[in-house]
Amino acid sequence: MNAENLNNDDPIKRFIMKETGNDEMSPMDPPDEFAPSTVEPVPYEDMAPFLQKFIDEHKVCINVLNDFESALNNWKSNGWIFNEDVNKSFKSLFSFLDNNATIHNKNEEKTLFPLLHKRLIETGEHSSGDEPKTAVDILEDDHIKIAQLGSLCMNFLGLGSRLEDKKSREITFELAYEQGKTIVETMRLHIFGEDETLFPLAMKLISKEELIEMEAS
């Protein structure tokens, strides 16, 4: 599998365009971030149980994101009014980020990512340069980015709620809204990258016995 081709075509490996000498994509003709992965797909039923658990947790996350996005849009269209549905969906998302997502991410980083990163380096699936990076590095960065976005969104919501000036409050809530939309987009793409590329790579590069050991750890 050619690493340069993966970087051109694969959503979670489009990170070394300049290093490989490729022209940057035009902002008027951006690549489809959810384009089919170049990695051979693995049906859910053929995934190791260890990886199925991560996929199942992703499905729960998608439902939370869908509810949050709907609440965000209703909140904006209704003039930044916090009704019961909006409050419930916002609380659900931030609770999920603080609890479920944190545990999920730590499990990936502790069990799956170290060995998979090693195997990607060994098979040449990495960037060029003095410090080669793999898809694992990108997804670990996502974990940090998503946590930061969640904190920033909550801070804007808290600040806006305390502002008495209507115009200032609306501007601050608009910032919170934009951060919320970025959370949704980032997490959806992150999940897509793991389900469609990273986990199939794990099935290819990590033995059945090693995956069983990870599940037991």
ABEGO torsion letter per residue (X at the ends): XBAAAAAAABAAABAAAAAAGBBBBBAABBBBAABBBABBBBBAAABBAAAAAAAAAAAAAAAAAAAAAAAAAAAAAAGGBBBAAAAAAAAAAAAAAABAAAAAAAAAAAAAAAAAAAAAAAAGBBBBEABBBBAAAAAAAAAAAAAAAAAAAAAAAAAAAABABAAAAAAAAAAAAAAAAAAAAAAAAAAAAAAAAAAAAAAAABBAAAAAAAAAX
